[in-house]
Amino acid sequence: MTRYHNHELRLERTLHHLQDLEAEDRRWREGHPYNIAYEPDPQTGEKFIRVEVLEQPPASIRLIIGDCVHNLSSALDNLAYALAEAYSGSPLPAQVA
Protein backbone atom coordinates (compact mmCIF):
# COMPACT_ATOMS: atom_id res chain seq x y z
CA MET A 1 0.00 0.00 0.00
CA THR A 2 1.36 3.41 -0.95
CA ARG A 3 1.70 5.96 1.83
CA TYR A 4 0.10 9.28 0.92
CA HIS A 5 0.92 12.63 2.39
CA ASN A 6 -1.99 14.73 3.65
CA HIS A 7 -1.71 17.19 0.75
CA GLU A 8 -1.98 14.32 -1.74
CA LEU A 9 -5.10 13.02 0.01
CA ARG A 10 -6.65 16.50 -0.11
CA LEU A 11 -5.89 16.80 -3.82
CA GLU A 12 -7.36 13.36 -4.46
CA ARG A 13 -10.53 14.41 -2.63
CA THR A 14 -10.65 17.59 -4.72
CA LEU A 15 -10.61 15.46 -7.87
CA HIS A 16 -13.65 13.55 -6.59
CA HIS A 17 -15.42 16.86 -5.97
CA LEU A 18 -14.56 18.03 -9.49
CA GLN A 19 -16.09 14.86 -10.93
CA ASP A 20 -19.22 15.51 -8.88
CA LEU A 21 -19.23 19.11 -10.11
CA GLU A 22 -19.04 18.02 -13.75
CA ALA A 23 -21.94 15.61 -13.28
CA GLU A 24 -24.06 18.20 -11.47
CA ASP A 25 -23.29 20.85 -14.12
CA ARG A 26 -24.17 18.41 -16.90
CA ARG A 27 -27.54 17.63 -15.25
CA TRP A 28 -28.29 21.35 -14.91
CA ARG A 29 -27.36 22.17 -18.52
CA GLU A 30 -29.40 19.24 -19.89
CA GLY A 31 -32.49 21.17 -18.81
CA HIS A 32 -31.53 24.04 -21.18
CA PRO A 33 -31.55 26.61 -18.36
CA TYR A 34 -30.47 29.54 -20.56
CA ASN A 35 -30.97 31.11 -23.99
CA ILE A 36 -28.15 32.49 -26.10
CA ALA A 37 -28.72 35.13 -28.75
CA TYR A 38 -26.17 36.64 -31.15
CA GLU A 39 -26.85 40.26 -32.05
CA PRO A 40 -24.76 42.24 -34.54
CA ASP A 41 -24.03 45.90 -33.83
CA PRO A 42 -25.33 47.73 -36.93
CA GLN A 43 -22.70 50.49 -36.60
CA THR A 44 -19.54 48.43 -36.02
CA GLY A 45 -20.52 45.00 -37.28
CA GLU A 46 -19.30 43.45 -34.03
CA LYS A 47 -21.33 40.57 -32.67
CA PHE A 48 -22.73 40.71 -29.18
CA ILE A 49 -23.71 37.62 -27.29
CA ARG A 50 -26.71 37.92 -25.02
CA VAL A 51 -27.31 35.20 -22.44
CA GLU A 52 -30.63 34.96 -20.63
CA VAL A 53 -30.58 32.73 -17.55
CA LEU A 54 -33.91 30.92 -17.25
CA GLU A 55 -33.01 28.75 -14.27
CA GLN A 56 -30.30 29.45 -11.71
CA PRO A 57 -27.73 26.71 -11.11
CA PRO A 58 -28.63 24.46 -8.17
CA ALA A 59 -27.17 25.26 -4.75
CA SER A 60 -25.33 21.94 -4.84
CA ILE A 61 -22.98 23.39 -7.48
CA ARG A 62 -21.99 26.24 -5.15
CA LEU A 63 -21.46 23.80 -2.29
CA ILE A 64 -19.24 21.51 -4.37
CA ILE A 65 -17.17 24.48 -5.54
CA GLY A 66 -16.76 25.55 -1.90
CA ASP A 67 -15.59 22.04 -0.98
CA CYS A 68 -13.04 22.11 -3.83
CA VAL A 69 -11.64 25.47 -2.75
CA HIS A 70 -11.49 24.35 0.89
CA ASN A 71 -9.63 21.15 -0.01
CA LEU A 72 -7.17 23.02 -2.23
CA SER A 73 -6.48 25.49 0.58
CA SER A 74 -5.99 22.64 3.04
CA ALA A 75 -3.70 20.85 0.58
CA LEU A 76 -1.49 23.95 0.44
CA ASP A 77 -1.42 24.16 4.24
CA ASN A 78 -0.50 20.47 4.51
CA LEU A 79 2.17 20.81 1.83
CA ALA A 80 3.73 23.84 3.57
CA TYR A 81 3.86 21.88 6.83
CA ALA A 82 5.42 18.85 5.11
CA LEU A 83 8.03 21.06 3.46
CA ALA A 84 8.88 22.71 6.78
CA GLU A 85 9.30 19.28 8.40
CA ALA A 86 11.45 18.08 5.50
CA TYR A 87 13.61 21.20 5.74
CA SER A 88 14.08 20.87 9.49
CA GLY A 89 14.65 17.12 9.30
CA SER A 90 12.32 16.39 12.21
CA PRO A 91 8.76 16.99 13.39
CA LEU A 92 8.09 20.64 14.12
CA PRO A 93 7.77 21.78 17.74
CA ALA A 94 4.18 22.57 18.75
CA GLN A 95 4.85 26.31 19.05
CA VAL A 96 6.22 26.41 15.48
CA ALA A 97 3.59 24.11 13.99
N, CA and C of each residue as an Amber inpcrd file, in Angstrom:
protein
   291
   0.8450000  -1.1800000   0.0000000   0.0000000   0.0000000   0.0000000
   0.8890000   1.2410000   0.0000000   0.5790000   2.1890000  -0.8560000
   1.3560000   3.4120000  -0.9540000   0.9640000   4.3680000   0.1710000
   1.9690000   4.9880000   0.7700000   1.6960000   5.9630000   1.8270000
   1.5060000   7.3350000   1.1870000   0.3900000   7.9480000   1.4500000
   0.0970000   9.2750000   0.9230000   0.4080000  10.3180000   1.9760000
   0.7990000  11.4760000   1.5130000   0.9160000  12.6310000   2.3930000
  -0.4500000  13.3110000   2.4460000  -0.6890000  14.0790000   3.4990000
  -1.9910000  14.7320000   3.6510000  -2.3540000  15.5980000   2.4530000
  -1.3840000  16.3200000   1.8890000  -1.7120000  17.1910000   0.7550000
  -2.1410000  16.3620000  -0.4630000  -1.5660000  15.1790000  -0.6270000
  -1.9820000  14.3200000  -1.7350000  -3.4070000  13.8050000  -1.5320000
  -3.7450000  13.4770000  -0.2960000  -5.1020000  13.0220000   0.0060000
  -6.1180000  14.1340000  -0.2510000  -5.7480000  15.3590000   0.1300000
  -6.6490000  16.4980000  -0.1090000  -6.8490000  16.7300000  -1.6050000
  -5.7690000  16.6130000  -2.3760000  -5.8910000  16.7960000  -3.8200000
  -6.7260000  15.6890000  -4.4470000  -6.5560000  14.4730000  -3.9550000
  -7.3580000  13.3630000  -4.4570000  -8.8430000  13.6080000  -4.1770000
  -9.1380000  14.1100000  -2.9860000 -10.5300000  14.4140000  -2.6280000
 -11.0800000  15.5290000  -3.5150000 -10.2260000  16.5120000  -3.8310000
 -10.6480000  17.5910000  -4.7210000 -11.0280000  17.0400000  -6.0870000
 -10.2780000  16.0670000  -6.5790000 -10.6060000  15.4610000  -7.8720000
 -11.9720000  14.7860000  -7.8370000 -12.3080000  14.1430000  -6.7270000
 -13.6480000  13.5480000  -6.5890000 -14.7200000  14.6340000  -6.6330000
 -14.4590000  15.7480000  -5.9460000 -15.4220000  16.8560000  -5.9690000
 -15.5730000  17.4190000  -7.3840000 -14.4750000  17.5140000  -8.1230000
 -14.5600000  18.0290000  -9.4900000 -15.3740000  17.1050000 -10.3820000
 -15.2610000  15.8010000 -10.1780000 -16.0910000  14.8640000 -10.9330000
 -17.5650000  15.0500000 -10.5860000 -17.8410000  15.2450000  -9.3030000
 -19.2230000  15.5140000  -8.8770000 -19.7300000  16.8090000  -9.4940000
 -18.8590000  17.8110000  -9.5430000 -19.2340000  19.1070000 -10.1110000
 -19.5660000  18.9710000 -11.5940000 -18.7600000  18.2310000 -12.3250000
 -19.0350000  18.0200000 -13.7490000 -20.3720000  17.3270000 -13.9570000
 -20.6670000  16.3350000 -13.1490000 -21.9350000  15.6140000 -13.2780000
 -23.1140000  16.5190000 -12.9420000 -22.9740000  17.2980000 -11.8870000
 -24.0560000  18.2030000 -11.4740000 -24.2820000  19.2910000 -12.5250000
 -23.1980000  19.8230000 -13.0750000 -23.2930000  20.8460000 -14.1200000
 -23.9620000  20.2760000 -15.3670000 -23.5790000  19.0600000 -15.7260000
 -24.1690000  18.4110000 -16.8990000 -25.6790000  18.2430000 -16.7160000
 -26.0980000  17.7980000 -15.5210000 -27.5400000  17.6340000 -15.2540000
 -28.2680000  18.9740000 -15.3790000 -27.6540000  20.0290000 -14.8560000
 -28.2940000  21.3530000 -14.9090000 -28.4170000  21.8270000 -16.3570000
 -27.3490000  21.6880000 -17.1390000 -27.3600000  22.1710000 -18.5190000
 -28.2670000  21.3470000 -19.4180000 -28.5070000  20.0710000 -19.0810000
 -29.4030000  19.2370000 -19.8920000 -30.8250000  19.7940000 -19.8960000
 -31.1690000  20.5590000 -18.8780000 -32.4890000  21.1720000 -18.8100000
 -32.6050000  22.4510000 -19.6200000 -31.5650000  22.8090000 -20.3640000
 -31.5280000  24.0380000 -21.1760000 -31.9520000  25.2520000 -20.3440000
 -31.1720000  25.5600000 -19.3050000 -31.5490000  26.6110000 -18.3630000
 -31.2180000  28.0320000 -18.8270000 -30.8170000  28.2010000 -20.0810000
 -30.4730000  29.5390000 -20.5650000 -30.6970000  29.6210000 -22.0740000
 -30.8750000  30.8400000 -22.5580000 -30.9680000  31.1150000 -23.9890000
 -29.7660000  31.9560000 -24.3840000 -29.2570000  31.7020000 -25.5660000
 -28.1470000  32.4850000 -26.0960000 -28.5970000  33.1100000 -27.4030000
 -28.3780000  34.4280000 -27.5220000 -28.7230000  35.1340000 -28.7530000
 -27.4990000  35.9060000 -29.2320000 -27.2650000  35.8940000 -30.5390000
 -26.1740000  36.6380000 -31.1530000 -26.7680000  37.8490000 -31.8470000
 -26.2950000  39.0240000 -31.5000000 -26.8490000  40.2580000 -32.0520000
 -25.7190000  41.0960000 -32.6470000 -25.7890000  41.3890000 -33.9540000
 -24.7610000  42.2370000 -34.5440000 -25.0120000  43.7100000 -34.2160000
 -23.9380000  44.4490000 -34.0240000 -24.0260000  45.8970000 -33.8290000
 -24.0870000  46.5130000 -35.2220000 -25.1880000  47.2120000 -35.5680000
 -25.3280000  47.7350000 -36.9320000 -24.2570000  48.7690000 -37.2970000
 -23.6980000  49.4470000 -36.3080000 -22.7030000  50.4860000 -36.6000000
 -21.3010000  49.9120000 -36.7910000 -20.9040000  48.9500000 -35.9680000
 -19.5380000  48.4290000 -36.0230000 -19.4450000  47.0540000 -36.6720000
 -20.5410000  46.3440000 -36.7430000 -20.5240000  44.9990000 -37.2820000
 -20.0690000  43.9560000 -36.2650000 -19.6940000  44.3930000 -35.0630000
 -19.2960000  43.4490000 -34.0310000 -20.5070000  42.6320000 -33.5860000
 -20.2440000  41.4280000 -33.1670000 -21.3270000  40.5740000 -32.6740000
 -21.3500000  40.6150000 -31.1590000 -22.5280000  40.7630000 -30.6220000
 -22.7330000  40.7140000 -29.1800000 -23.4400000  39.4050000 -28.8590000
 -23.0640000  38.8430000 -27.7420000 -23.7100000  37.6160000 -27.2850000
 -24.5340000  37.9710000 -26.0560000 -25.8110000  37.6620000 -26.1260000
 -26.7130000  37.9240000 -25.0170000 -27.1390000  36.5770000 -24.4310000
 -26.9320000  36.4310000 -23.1220000 -27.3090000  35.1960000 -22.4380000
 -28.4150000  35.5180000 -21.4470000 -29.5070000  34.8000000 -21.5570000
 -30.6260000  34.9550000 -20.6260000 -30.7020000  33.6970000 -19.7690000
 -30.5200000  33.8570000 -18.4740000 -30.5820000  32.7250000 -17.5550000
 -32.0460000  32.4750000 -17.1990000 -32.5200000  31.2850000 -17.5130000
 -33.9090000  30.9230000 -17.2460000 -34.0580000  30.2030000 -15.9090000
 -32.9970000  29.5040000 -15.5240000 -33.0130000  28.7490000 -14.2650000
 -31.6310000  28.8450000 -13.6340000 -31.5750000  29.3200000 -12.4060000
 -30.2950000  29.4510000 -11.7060000 -29.6890000  28.0720000 -11.4630000
 -28.3580000  27.9970000 -11.4390000 -27.7280000  26.7120000 -11.1110000
 -28.1520000  26.2590000  -9.7150000 -28.2250000  24.9590000  -9.4860000
 -28.6300000  24.4640000  -8.1680000 -27.5930000  24.8170000  -7.1000000
 -28.0570000  24.9320000  -5.8740000 -27.1730000  25.2590000  -4.7510000
 -26.0720000  24.2270000  -4.5900000 -26.3380000  22.9960000  -4.9840000
 -25.3270000  21.9410000  -4.8400000 -24.0480000  22.2840000  -5.6040000
 -24.1600000  22.9920000  -6.7170000 -22.9770000  23.3910000  -7.4780000
 -22.1140000  24.3350000  -6.6530000 -22.7480000  25.3100000  -6.0020000
 -21.9910000  26.2450000  -5.1550000 -21.3250000  25.5090000  -3.9970000
 -22.0210000  24.5560000  -3.4160000 -21.4570000  23.8040000  -2.2910000
 -20.2580000  22.9590000  -2.7190000 -20.3530000  22.3270000  -3.8770000
 -19.2450000  21.5100000  -4.3660000 -18.0400000  22.3980000  -4.6680000
 -18.2680000  23.5550000  -5.2680000 -17.1670000  24.4840000  -5.5430000
 -16.5060000  24.9050000  -4.2320000 -17.3080000  25.1850000  -3.2120000
 -16.7640000  25.5460000  -1.9020000 -15.9150000  24.4290000  -1.3150000
 -16.3650000  23.1820000  -1.4660000 -15.5870000  22.0380000  -0.9810000
 -14.2560000  21.9280000  -1.7300000 -14.2790000  22.1630000  -3.0370000
 -13.0360000  22.1110000  -3.8290000 -12.0460000  23.1630000  -3.3480000
 -12.5250000  24.3830000  -3.1820000 -11.6400000  25.4670000  -2.7450000
 -11.0880000  25.1760000  -1.3560000 -11.9320000  24.6790000  -0.4680000
 -11.4860000  24.3530000   0.8850000 -10.3980000  23.2720000   0.8620000
 -10.6170000  22.2210000   0.0650000  -9.6320000  21.1500000  -0.0130000
  -8.3290000  21.6190000  -0.6450000  -8.4020000  22.4960000  -1.6410000
  -7.1740000  23.0210000  -2.2290000  -6.4030000  23.8650000  -1.2180000
  -7.1140000  24.6730000  -0.4570000  -6.4780000  25.4900000   0.5790000
  -5.8290000  24.6010000   1.6340000  -6.5370000  23.5670000   2.0540000
  -5.9950000  22.6380000   3.0440000  -4.7860000  21.8870000   2.4930000
  -4.8340000  21.5390000   1.2020000  -3.6960000  20.8510000   0.5830000
  -2.4570000  21.7400000   0.6220000  -2.6290000  23.0350000   0.3660000
  -1.4940000  23.9550000   0.4420000  -0.9570000  24.0550000   1.8630000
  -1.8520000  24.1290000   2.8350000  -1.4250000  24.1630000   4.2450000
  -0.6370000  22.8990000   4.5960000  -1.1620000  21.7380000   4.2070000
  -0.4970000  20.4750000   4.5050000   0.8470000  20.3590000   3.7950000
   0.9110000  20.8450000   2.5710000   2.1680000  20.8100000   1.8320000
   3.2050000  21.7220000   2.4840000   2.7970000  22.9110000   2.9000000
   3.7260000  23.8360000   3.5700000   4.2710000  23.1990000   4.8420000
   3.4170000  22.5410000   5.6000000   3.8550000  21.8810000   6.8310000
   4.8490000  20.7580000   6.5120000   4.5300000  19.9500000   5.4930000
   5.4160000  18.8470000   5.1110000   6.7730000  19.3690000   4.6450000
   6.7680000  20.4730000   3.9150000   8.0350000  21.0570000   3.4640000
   8.8460000  21.5890000   4.6380000   8.1710000  22.2070000   5.5980000
   8.8760000  22.7110000   6.7840000   9.4910000  21.5570000   7.5710000
   8.7570000  20.4600000   7.7030000   9.3000000  19.2810000   8.3960000
  10.4870000  18.7030000   7.6320000  10.3620000  18.6340000   6.3160000
  11.4460000  18.0820000   5.5020000  12.6910000  18.9620000   5.6120000
  12.4770000  20.2690000   5.6370000  13.6050000  21.1990000   5.7430000
  14.2960000  21.0730000   7.0960000  13.5010000  20.9440000   8.1530000
  14.0830000  20.8690000   9.4930000  14.6390000  19.4760000   9.7970000
  14.1590000  18.4730000   9.0860000  14.6450000  17.1150000   9.2950000
  13.9900000  16.3940000  10.4490000  13.0150000  17.0200000  11.0900000
  12.3240000  16.3860000  12.2140000  10.9410000  17.0190000  12.3580000
  10.0810000  16.3760000  13.1490000   8.7590000  16.9920000  13.3890000
   8.9190000  18.3840000  13.9960000   8.0100000  19.2680000  13.6220000
   8.0860000  20.6440000  14.1180000   7.6210000  20.7240000  15.5610000
   8.2600000  21.5570000  16.3800000   7.7710000  21.7780000  17.7450000
   6.3710000  22.3790000  17.7090000   5.5840000  22.1120000  18.7070000
   4.1820000  22.5690000  18.7500000   4.0740000  24.0790000  18.5570000
   4.9670000  24.8650000  19.1710000   4.8470000  26.3110000  19.0470000
   5.1550000  26.7980000  17.6230000   5.9280000  26.0470000  16.8630000
   6.2190000  26.4090000  15.4760000   5.1080000  25.9120000  14.5610000
   4.6260000  24.7080000  14.8200000   3.5940000  24.1090000  13.9870000
   2.3360000  24.9510000  14.0290000
